[in-house]
Amino acid sequence: MAPQKFDDLGKEARDLIQKNFHFGVFKLEAKTKAKNGVEFTAEGSHTTDTGNVAGSLETKFKYADYGLTFSEKWSTDNVIATTISIDNKIAQGVKVDFDTTFAPVTGKKSAKVKSAYAHENLHATTDIDFDFAGPTVHGSAVFAYKGFHAGYQASFNSANSKLTSNNVCLAYKNGDLVIHSGVADASKFVGSVHHQINEQLAAAALLRWTSGQNATSFTVAAKYDIDKDTFLKTKINNDLHLGLSYVQKLRPGVQLTLSSLINAKSFEQGGHKLGLSLNFEA
C-alpha cells in the first residue's frame, strides 16, 4: 500500500481535532445520486458572527471504464470550479487532475494541473499553478519504510525564480499509533500524535510553534464511540477554549452534529458559541 501524500501526513490527529466542530455555524448538506450515476451535492451555511449565508452546488460524474471523473461546483461567491480527473489510466498509480475556476462577474480565471504517483514505498506529487506572470510549481515526495515516513515539499515561483516554500516532515505509523513532526520554511514547527486506544476511544494532540515567538500553541482531543451510530468528541487548547461535539446518525442517510465552544478562561464574560450541522445522503 502506498504511503500518504505529504499534505496528508499527520491527518489522523488533525481530523480528530478539527472535524465535526462547527462553532458559530449552522450548516445543511444534501447528497444524492441519479440513476445515470450523476452525483449532486448541495451545501448551505449561516455564520452567526457575521450573518453571512453561503452555499454551493456540485455535480460529479464518473466514467469508471476510462478512469475519468468530471465535477463542477458553483458557489454563492459566483465562482465556477471545474475538475477533470484521470486515475490509473495513463500508468498504474498515476493520477492527473485539471482544475479551473472562473468568476463571471470579475472575469478572474485560474488553472492548475495536479499529478500524483503512488507506489508501495513512494508517493510523489507535482502541481502547476498557471499565472500570467509565470507558473508556480509545487512538488512533494514521501518515502516510507516499515512504518517510517520521510517527506519533502517545495514551491518554486518561476516569475521571480525563487523558492517560496521549503518544508520537511517525519512520521511513524504502527497500527494504532501515528506520530508526525514537520518544519515549514525553517521557522514553523508542528508535531502531532494520534492514538487509537481501543475500539471506542481515540486521542490526539497537536502542537505548533513559530520561531521568534515565546508561546507554543497546543490542542488535545478525544473521541468516544457510544455505539455504531453515535459518538462524542471533545477538545481543549492552551487558551482554555473547550470544544464539544455530539454526532448522531438519526436514520440511514441522515446525520446530526451539535457543537459548542466554551471560553473556560472567561466563562462569565460570554463569547461561547453553538453550532449545528445536518447532513442528508440518498
LUMBA-42866 format. One line per 10 residues: their letters; for each residue x, y, z negated of C-alpha. Coordinates in Angstrom, 3 decimals. Example, Ala and Ser with C-alpha at 12.3 -4.5 7.8 and 13.67 -1.06 7.14 Angstrom:
% residues 2
as> 12.300,-4.500,-7.800  13.670,-1.060,-7.140;
***
This chain:
% residues 282
mapqkfddlg> 0.000,0.000,0.000  1.320,3.430,0.957  2.156,5.946,-1.775  0.101,9.092,-2.253  0.983,12.168,-0.242  2.856,14.964,-2.005  -0.219,17.061,-2.857  -1.943,14.055,-4.451  0.838,13.119,-6.869  -0.482,13.723,-10.382;
keardliqkn> -4.044,13.803,-9.031  -5.314,11.374,-11.679  -4.642,13.830,-14.511  -5.854,16.880,-12.549  -9.126,15.187,-11.598  -9.865,14.204,-15.181  -9.147,17.755,-16.360  -10.824,19.707,-13.554  -13.673,17.675,-12.055  -17.255,17.686,-13.410;
fhfgvfklea> -16.783,21.043,-15.142  -18.968,23.805,-13.635  -18.653,26.689,-16.081  -20.986,29.575,-15.305  -22.158,27.937,-12.086  -25.452,26.369,-11.070  -24.835,24.068,-8.127  -27.021,21.960,-5.857  -25.693,19.448,-3.322  -27.591,17.155,-0.968;
ktkakngvef> -26.132,14.475,1.309  -27.960,12.364,3.842  -27.177,10.205,6.855  -29.269,9.969,10.016  -29.942,6.734,11.875  -27.437,7.684,14.567  -24.676,7.934,11.944  -24.505,11.723,11.618  -23.866,12.789,8.023  -25.293,16.050,6.648;
taegshttdt> -24.115,17.824,3.502  -25.805,20.978,2.200  -24.433,22.883,-0.781  -25.644,25.905,-2.704  -24.301,27.583,-5.822  -25.068,30.555,-8.050  -22.350,32.176,-10.167  -23.817,33.725,-13.303  -20.981,36.211,-13.934  -21.233,37.909,-10.542;
gnvagsletk> -24.707,36.888,-9.437  -23.263,35.692,-6.132  -25.098,32.986,-4.226  -23.123,30.890,-1.746  -23.939,27.923,0.427  -22.783,25.791,3.314  -23.996,23.152,5.746  -21.668,20.457,7.059  -22.224,17.808,9.698  -19.944,14.846,10.307;
fkyadygltf> -19.965,12.107,12.895  -17.602,9.142,13.221  -16.687,7.113,16.290  -15.257,4.162,14.384  -14.213,2.253,17.509  -11.989,5.155,18.569  -10.859,6.246,15.095  -12.412,9.674,15.682  -14.238,11.892,13.196  -15.885,15.199,14.136;
sekwstdnvi> -17.046,17.633,11.462  -18.376,21.178,11.474  -19.120,23.407,8.498  -20.936,26.748,8.438  -20.869,28.787,5.237  -22.765,31.833,3.985  -19.493,33.752,4.415  -20.328,33.346,8.130  -17.276,31.214,8.803  -17.474,28.189,11.103;
attisidnki> -14.909,25.470,10.424  -14.368,22.551,12.788  -12.204,19.471,12.276  -11.345,16.642,14.666  -9.508,13.667,13.135  -7.808,10.703,14.790  -6.885,7.897,12.420  -4.769,4.799,13.159  -5.138,5.079,16.946  -2.036,6.951,18.046;
aqgvkvdfdt> 0.007,4.491,15.965  -0.557,2.343,12.905  -0.527,4.526,9.794  -0.667,7.808,11.728  -3.471,10.337,11.209  -3.807,13.644,13.073  -6.259,16.455,12.267  -7.090,19.513,14.364  -8.621,22.256,12.195  -10.063,25.555,13.417;
tfapvtgkks> -12.026,28.359,11.766  -13.914,31.240,13.362  -15.703,34.206,11.787  -18.192,35.559,14.373  -18.618,38.922,12.611  -14.941,39.833,12.316  -13.664,37.710,15.183  -10.956,36.273,12.943  -9.660,32.872,14.056  -7.255,30.301,12.687;
akvksayahe> -5.934,26.952,13.829  -3.953,24.199,12.187  -2.616,20.823,13.268  -2.035,18.307,10.477  -0.338,14.950,10.818  0.418,12.200,8.325  2.274,8.927,8.433  1.666,6.341,5.721  3.816,3.252,5.259  4.407,0.805,2.439;
nlhattdidf> 7.095,2.962,0.786  6.654,6.301,2.568  4.007,8.974,3.031  5.099,11.908,5.209  3.085,14.913,6.403  3.640,17.787,8.825  1.208,20.709,9.106  1.485,23.635,11.513  -0.417,26.890,10.864  -0.697,28.867,14.082;
dfagptvhgs> -0.418,32.650,13.849  0.119,35.421,16.409  3.369,36.402,14.666  4.602,32.822,14.755  3.599,29.453,13.325  4.322,28.296,9.785  5.417,24.689,9.402  4.722,22.719,6.221  6.401,19.367,5.706  6.458,16.812,2.912;
avfaykgfha> 7.662,13.304,2.207  7.092,10.907,-0.686  9.212,7.804,-1.191  8.070,5.037,-3.544  9.815,2.019,-5.010  8.496,-0.234,-7.777  6.211,2.434,-9.208  8.742,5.272,-8.990  7.916,8.149,-6.625  10.116,10.992,-5.396;
gyqasfnsan> 8.703,13.767,-3.249  9.815,16.917,-1.460  7.748,19.640,0.193  8.809,22.769,2.076  7.296,25.504,4.240  9.098,27.422,6.974  7.834,30.697,8.438  9.104,30.965,11.995  8.154,34.655,12.234  10.898,35.698,9.816;
skltsnnvcl> 12.885,32.440,9.844  12.528,31.973,6.094  11.800,29.039,3.831  8.658,30.182,1.999  8.257,27.246,-0.388  10.578,24.613,-1.775  9.052,22.001,-4.084  10.188,18.699,-5.584  8.464,16.174,-7.807  8.920,12.836,-9.535;
aykngdlvih> 6.211,10.415,-10.596  5.850,6.996,-12.140  2.796,4.763,-11.799  2.372,1.488,-13.628  -1.136,0.111,-13.926  -2.976,2.258,-16.451  -0.221,4.887,-16.832  0.693,7.756,-14.475  3.439,10.278,-15.280  4.150,13.240,-12.999;
sgvadaskfv> 6.519,16.216,-13.064  7.286,18.855,-10.477  9.172,22.079,-9.790  7.960,24.731,-7.329  10.419,27.268,-5.924  12.800,26.615,-8.848  10.569,28.751,-11.091  7.274,26.961,-11.742  7.294,23.725,-13.703  4.458,21.266,-14.196;
gsvhhqineq> 4.089,17.951,-15.978  1.141,15.626,-16.458  0.252,12.273,-17.985  -2.818,10.122,-17.323  -3.552,7.013,-19.366  -6.449,4.623,-18.862  -6.602,3.500,-22.496  -9.290,0.882,-21.913  -12.199,0.247,-19.553  -14.271,3.023,-21.152;
laaaallrwt> -11.729,5.608,-22.307  -9.164,7.658,-20.369  -6.993,10.577,-21.470  -4.830,13.151,-19.704  -2.526,16.067,-20.480  -1.275,18.844,-18.198  1.495,21.360,-18.969  2.618,24.375,-16.925  5.474,26.820,-17.450  6.881,29.638,-15.326;
sgqnatsftv> 10.427,30.832,-15.818  10.599,34.301,-17.341  7.527,33.654,-19.472  7.630,32.505,-23.069  4.265,30.761,-23.150  3.579,27.259,-21.900  0.005,26.521,-20.916  -1.322,23.082,-21.669  -4.615,21.232,-21.461  -5.615,17.873,-22.893;
aakydidkdt> -8.737,15.995,-21.827  -10.574,12.727,-22.300  -13.304,10.810,-20.504  -15.565,8.232,-22.127  -17.882,5.967,-20.126  -21.028,5.412,-22.176  -22.398,2.958,-19.617  -22.239,2.418,-15.855  -24.476,5.452,-15.231  -23.289,7.919,-17.879;
flktkinndl> -20.016,9.428,-19.033  -18.770,12.279,-21.211  -15.737,14.492,-20.649  -14.080,16.997,-22.949  -11.013,19.194,-22.666  -9.270,21.934,-24.625  -6.376,24.238,-23.721  -3.866,26.306,-25.669  -6.258,29.296,-25.607  -8.759,27.147,-27.547;
hlglsyvqkl> -11.233,27.072,-24.680  -13.259,23.919,-25.262  -14.972,22.340,-22.267  -17.683,19.699,-22.461  -19.351,17.800,-19.635  -22.159,15.252,-19.561  -22.744,13.322,-16.330  -25.831,11.144,-15.891  -26.945,9.100,-12.901  -30.706,9.669,-13.112;
rpgvqltlss> -31.524,7.187,-10.367  -29.771,5.792,-7.288  -28.543,8.788,-5.314  -29.327,11.406,-7.987  -26.680,12.665,-10.420  -26.976,15.421,-13.036  -23.995,17.226,-14.577  -24.304,19.555,-17.582  -21.264,21.601,-18.606  -20.407,24.094,-21.324;
linaksfeqg> -17.380,26.227,-22.123  -16.918,27.345,-25.726  -14.417,30.007,-26.740  -13.356,28.493,-30.048  -10.864,31.291,-30.755  -13.594,33.953,-30.927  -16.733,31.905,-31.373  -18.890,34.729,-32.765  -17.971,37.190,-30.015  -19.532,35.080,-27.315;
ghklglslnf> -18.130,34.548,-23.863  -19.420,30.990,-23.804  -20.673,29.588,-20.503  -23.087,26.931,-19.315  -23.185,25.114,-16.007  -25.407,22.685,-14.147  -24.902,20.572,-11.053  -27.454,18.374,-9.324  -26.360,16.006,-6.562  -28.642,14.109,-4.199;
ea> -27.482,11.425,-1.779  -29.606,9.303,0.527;
***
